[in-house]
């Protein structure tokens, strides 16, 4: 931990006896190698101690040490003194940010899923399809998370992506990737389901609609996925571990989404559900507004009227917008 010491700031500076007691208490921790006071800074009322842990800054044991110092060391040392101390440094900062992100990630994911559910229900008039879309989107994102953990934290094939040893996942990576991947996955979903719904409205045959919709969109979805996989896969060649994680995660999710999810699971589940795909309760149909992503419903519908040709028999009927 010499490259990432813990910084302990005591405010106000306090008397030398209190500083010495704090240094001894921190030194007594099982994971602290030694404690060294920082040179005093003129004009400040803060004392800084550097505590060097026995483990690396990225090690979970180092952040556990930060938590122990805050919870077990500070309270008895500062009881009744009015002094306050804070633990900072690389490990403490990243650990605190990670805890904040982790505590909010479930709320973030839930809000995105709920919002997308109502939007898709408004577009396709089917809560079944909206719920299925949200679940299948989570499948491809979960696959990306699993690959990142296996490669970067467990070290499975980490040499193939240019990482010498296992490293922790960057704290904000899960939320960052979820926001991007859910949008990309939903784009594929809307593209595929729009074509299937168009066929269903024209024919009323659920099974044939799935077959024709998939046949007309599979090639486009696969081509677009290959382009994005190539682009994001190129990020793995970079030197920054964050860029490597970003590229590998996105490439994995898009591959799973465009092959297993869109080409296999979506049509298979729609085939099994049949007409249930298009079911919506009457109360929900009234509650959720109709959302037209094509824009055709805003146009006036053409009605055909015979054209007067001066007494001659009309040779054709022409559409007149009314």
C-alpha positions as CSV (number, residue, x, y, z in Angstrom):
1,X,0.0,0.0,0.0
2,X,3.0,2.4,-0.3
3,X,1.6,3.8,-3.6
4,X,-1.8,4.5,-2.1
5,X,-1.6,5.6,1.6
6,X,-4.7,6.5,3.6
7,X,-4.8,10.2,4.4
8,X,-6.2,11.0,7.9
9,X,-7.1,14.6,8.4
10,X,-7.7,15.9,12.0
11,X,-9.7,19.1,12.4
12,X,-8.9,21.1,14.5
13,X,-5.3,20.1,14.7
14,X,-5.5,19.4,18.4
15,X,-2.6,19.0,20.9
16,X,0.3,16.7,20.2
17,X,-0.9,14.2,22.7
18,X,-4.2,13.7,20.8
19,X,-2.3,13.4,17.5
20,X,0.0,10.8,19.0
21,X,-2.9,8.8,20.5
22,X,-4.6,8.8,17.1
23,X,-1.4,7.6,15.4
24,X,-0.9,4.8,17.9
25,X,-4.6,3.7,17.5
26,X,-4.3,3.6,13.7
27,X,-1.0,1.9,13.8
28,X,-2.6,-0.9,16.0
29,X,-4.8,-1.9,13.1
30,X,-3.9,-5.3,11.7
31,X,-3.6,-4.1,8.1
32,X,-1.6,-0.9,8.8
33,X,2.2,-1.2,8.2
34,X,3.1,2.2,9.6
35,X,1.9,5.7,10.2
36,X,3.7,8.8,9.2
37,X,2.7,12.4,10.0
38,X,2.7,14.9,7.1
39,X,4.9,18.0,7.3
40,X,2.9,20.8,8.9
41,X,1.4,23.4,6.5
42,X,1.7,27.0,7.7
43,X,-1.6,28.8,8.0
44,X,-3.8,25.7,8.4
45,X,-5.5,24.2,11.4
46,X,-5.5,20.6,10.2
47,X,-3.1,17.8,11.0
48,X,-2.6,15.1,8.4
49,X,-1.4,11.6,9.0
50,X,-0.4,9.1,6.3
51,X,-1.3,5.5,7.1
52,X,0.3,2.9,4.8
53,X,-1.8,-0.3,4.6
54,X,-0.1,-3.7,4.1
55,X,-2.4,-4.4,1.1
56,X,-2.6,-2.7,-2.3
57,X,-5.0,0.3,-2.9
58,X,-7.2,-1.9,-5.1
59,X,-7.6,-4.7,-2.5
60,X,-10.9,-5.1,-0.7
61,X,-9.0,-5.5,2.5
62,X,-7.7,-1.9,2.2
63,X,-11.2,-0.4,2.0
64,X,-12.2,-2.7,5.0
65,X,-9.3,-1.0,6.8
66,X,-10.8,2.4,6.0
67,X,-14.2,1.3,7.4
68,X,-12.6,-0.1,10.6
69,X,-10.7,3.2,11.2
70,X,-13.8,5.2,10.8
71,X,-16.0,2.9,12.9
72,X,-13.7,1.5,15.6
73,X,-10.7,3.8,15.9
74,X,-12.1,7.3,15.7
75,X,-14.9,7.2,18.3
76,X,-12.9,6.2,21.4
77,X,-10.0,8.5,20.5
78,X,-12.1,11.6,19.9
79,X,-14.8,11.1,22.6
80,X,-15.3,14.3,24.5
81,X,-12.6,16.2,22.6
82,X,-14.7,18.0,20.0
83,X,-12.2,17.0,17.3
84,X,-13.3,15.4,14.0
85,X,-11.2,13.3,11.7
86,X,-11.7,12.1,8.1
87,X,-10.1,9.3,6.1
88,X,-9.3,10.1,2.5
89,X,-7.0,9.0,-0.3
90,X,-7.4,6.9,-3.4
91,X,-8.9,3.8,-1.8
92,X,-11.3,5.7,0.5
93,X,-12.5,7.9,-2.4
94,X,-13.2,5.1,-4.8
95,X,-14.8,3.0,-2.1
96,X,-17.1,5.7,-1.0
97,X,-18.1,6.5,-4.6
98,X,-18.7,2.8,-5.2
99,X,-21.0,2.6,-2.2
100,X,-23.0,5.6,-3.3
101,X,-23.4,4.2,-6.8
102,X,-24.3,0.7,-5.6
103,X,-27.0,2.1,-3.2
104,X,-28.7,4.0,-6.1
105,X,-28.2,1.4,-8.8
106,X,-31.4,-0.6,-8.0
107,X,-33.5,2.6,-8.0
108,X,-32.0,3.6,-11.3
109,X,-32.6,0.3,-13.0
110,X,-36.2,0.1,-11.6
111,X,-37.1,3.5,-12.8
112,X,-35.7,2.8,-16.3
113,X,-37.6,-0.5,-16.5
114,X,-40.9,1.0,-15.3
115,X,-40.7,3.9,-17.7
116,X,-39.9,1.7,-20.6
117,X,-42.7,-0.6,-19.7
118,X,-45.3,2.1,-19.9
119,X,-43.8,3.6,-23.1
120,X,-43.7,0.2,-24.9
121,X,-47.3,-0.6,-23.7
122,X,-48.3,2.7,-25.2
123,X,-46.6,1.9,-28.5
124,X,-47.6,-1.7,-29.0
125,X,-50.8,-1.8,-26.8
126,X,-49.6,-4.9,-25.0
127,X,-48.2,-5.2,-21.4
128,X,-47.1,-8.7,-22.2
129,X,-44.7,-7.6,-24.9
130,X,-43.5,-4.6,-22.8
131,X,-42.7,-6.8,-19.9
132,X,-41.0,-9.4,-22.1
133,X,-38.9,-6.7,-23.7
134,X,-37.7,-5.4,-20.3
135,X,-36.8,-8.9,-19.1
136,X,-34.9,-9.9,-22.3
137,X,-33.0,-6.6,-22.3
138,X,-31.8,-7.4,-18.8
139,X,-30.6,-10.7,-20.0
140,X,-28.1,-9.3,-22.4
141,X,-26.9,-6.6,-19.9
142,X,-26.5,-9.3,-17.3
143,X,-24.4,-11.3,-19.7
144,X,-22.1,-8.3,-20.2
145,X,-21.8,-7.8,-16.4
146,X,-20.8,-11.5,-16.0
147,X,-18.1,-11.4,-18.7
148,X,-16.6,-8.2,-17.1
149,X,-16.4,-9.9,-13.7
150,X,-15.0,-13.1,-15.1
151,X,-12.3,-11.4,-17.2
152,X,-11.3,-8.4,-15.0
153,X,-12.0,-9.5,-11.4
154,X,-11.5,-13.3,-11.7
155,X,-8.8,-13.1,-14.3
156,X,-10.3,-15.6,-16.8
157,X,-8.4,-14.8,-20.0
158,X,-7.4,-11.4,-18.8
159,X,-4.1,-11.7,-20.8
160,X,-6.2,-11.8,-24.0
161,X,-7.5,-8.3,-23.4
162,X,-4.1,-6.9,-22.3
163,X,-4.6,-7.0,-18.5
164,X,-1.7,-8.4,-16.5
165,X,-3.6,-9.2,-13.3
166,X,-7.1,-9.1,-11.9
167,X,-8.5,-5.7,-11.2
168,X,-11.7,-4.4,-9.7
169,X,-14.6,-3.2,-11.9
170,X,-14.7,0.6,-11.9
171,X,-17.5,1.7,-9.5
172,X,-19.6,3.6,-12.0
173,X,-19.2,1.1,-14.8
174,X,-22.4,-0.9,-14.1
175,X,-24.7,2.1,-14.1
176,X,-22.9,3.7,-17.1
177,X,-23.1,0.5,-19.2
178,X,-26.8,-0.1,-18.2
179,X,-27.8,3.3,-19.5
180,X,-26.2,2.7,-22.8
181,X,-27.0,-0.9,-23.3
182,X,-30.7,-0.7,-22.3
183,X,-31.1,2.0,-25.0
184,X,-29.4,0.0,-27.7
185,X,-31.3,-3.2,-26.8
186,X,-34.6,-1.3,-26.8
187,X,-33.8,0.1,-30.2
188,X,-33.5,-3.5,-31.6
189,X,-36.6,-4.5,-29.8
190,X,-38.7,-1.7,-31.1
191,X,-37.4,-2.2,-34.7
192,X,-38.3,-5.9,-34.6
193,X,-41.7,-5.6,-32.8
194,X,-42.8,-2.7,-35.0
195,X,-42.5,-4.9,-38.1
196,X,-44.2,-7.9,-36.4
197,X,-47.1,-5.7,-35.2
198,X,-47.4,-4.2,-38.7
199,X,-47.9,-7.7,-40.1
200,X,-50.3,-8.7,-37.3
201,X,-52.5,-5.7,-37.9
202,X,-52.6,-6.5,-41.6
203,X,-53.2,-10.3,-41.3
204,X,-54.4,-11.0,-37.8
205,X,-52.2,-14.1,-37.8
206,X,-49.8,-14.0,-34.8
207,X,-47.6,-16.9,-35.9
208,X,-47.1,-15.7,-39.5
209,X,-46.5,-12.1,-38.3
210,X,-43.6,-13.3,-36.2
211,X,-42.1,-15.3,-39.1
212,X,-42.5,-12.4,-41.6
213,X,-41.4,-9.8,-39.2
214,X,-38.2,-11.7,-38.2
215,X,-37.4,-12.5,-41.9
216,X,-37.6,-8.9,-42.9
217,X,-35.5,-7.5,-40.0
218,X,-33.0,-10.2,-39.1
219,X,-30.5,-9.2,-41.7
220,X,-30.6,-5.5,-40.8
221,X,-30.3,-6.3,-37.1
222,X,-27.4,-8.6,-37.6
223,X,-25.6,-6.2,-39.9
224,X,-26.0,-3.3,-37.5
225,X,-24.8,-5.5,-34.6
226,X,-21.7,-6.5,-36.5
227,X,-20.7,-2.9,-37.1
228,X,-21.1,-2.0,-33.4
229,X,-19.3,-5.1,-32.2
230,X,-16.4,-4.2,-34.5
231,X,-16.3,-0.6,-33.2
232,X,-16.6,-1.4,-29.5
233,X,-14.3,-4.4,-29.8
234,X,-11.6,-2.0,-31.0
235,X,-11.7,-0.3,-27.6
236,X,-10.2,-3.5,-26.1
237,X,-6.9,-2.7,-27.9
238,X,-6.5,0.5,-25.9
239,X,-4.3,0.9,-22.8
240,X,-6.8,2.3,-20.3
241,X,-8.5,-0.5,-18.3
242,X,-11.7,1.6,-18.2
243,X,-11.8,1.7,-22.0
244,X,-11.2,-2.0,-22.2
245,X,-14.1,-2.7,-19.8
246,X,-16.3,-0.4,-21.7
247,X,-15.5,-2.0,-25.1
248,X,-15.7,-5.6,-23.9
249,X,-18.9,-5.1,-22.0
250,X,-20.7,-3.3,-24.9
251,X,-19.4,-5.8,-27.5
252,X,-20.6,-8.8,-25.4
253,X,-24.0,-7.3,-24.7
254,X,-24.7,-6.4,-28.4
255,X,-23.5,-9.9,-29.6
256,X,-25.8,-11.6,-27.1
257,X,-28.7,-9.3,-27.8
258,X,-28.5,-9.5,-31.6
259,X,-28.1,-13.3,-31.8
260,X,-29.5,-15.1,-28.8
261,X,-32.1,-12.6,-27.7
262,X,-33.5,-11.0,-30.9
263,X,-33.1,-13.9,-33.3
264,X,-34.0,-16.8,-30.9
265,X,-35.7,-15.8,-27.7
266,X,-38.0,-13.0,-28.9
267,X,-39.6,-15.0,-31.8
268,X,-39.6,-18.2,-29.7
269,X,-41.5,-16.6,-26.8
270,X,-43.9,-14.8,-29.1
271,X,-44.6,-18.1,-30.9
272,X,-45.4,-19.8,-27.6
273,X,-47.6,-17.0,-26.3
274,X,-49.6,-16.6,-29.5
275,X,-52.5,-14.2,-29.3
276,X,-51.6,-13.4,-25.7
277,X,-48.9,-11.2,-27.1
278,X,-51.5,-8.7,-28.1
279,X,-53.7,-8.8,-25.0
280,X,-54.3,-5.7,-23.0
281,X,-56.8,-5.1,-20.2
282,X,-59.6,-2.6,-21.1
283,X,-58.8,-0.4,-18.1
284,X,-55.1,-0.3,-19.0
285,X,-55.9,0.5,-22.6
286,X,-58.0,3.5,-21.5
287,X,-55.3,4.6,-19.0
288,X,-52.2,4.6,-21.2
289,X,-52.2,7.0,-24.2
290,X,-51.7,5.7,-27.7
291,X,-48.1,6.4,-28.9
292,X,-47.6,6.3,-32.6
293,X,-43.9,5.9,-33.5
294,X,-44.6,5.8,-37.2
295,X,-46.6,9.0,-37.4
296,X,-49.2,7.6,-39.8
297,X,-52.1,8.0,-37.4
298,X,-51.6,11.8,-37.6
299,X,-52.4,11.8,-41.3
300,X,-56.0,11.9,-42.6
301,X,-57.2,8.6,-43.8
302,X,-57.9,8.5,-47.6
303,X,-61.5,7.7,-48.7
304,X,-62.2,6.9,-52.3
305,X,-64.8,8.8,-54.3
306,X,-65.7,8.4,-58.0
307,X,-64.4,11.3,-60.1
308,X,-66.9,13.2,-62.3
309,X,-65.6,13.2,-65.9
310,X,-68.3,15.2,-67.6
311,X,-70.8,12.4,-68.1
312,X,-68.2,9.9,-69.2
313,X,-67.9,6.7,-67.3
314,X,-65.2,7.0,-64.8
315,X,-62.2,4.9,-65.8
316,X,-60.8,4.7,-62.2
317,X,-61.4,6.0,-58.8
318,X,-58.9,8.4,-57.3
319,X,-58.3,8.9,-53.5
320,X,-59.6,12.2,-52.1
321,X,-58.5,13.2,-48.6
322,X,-61.5,14.2,-46.6
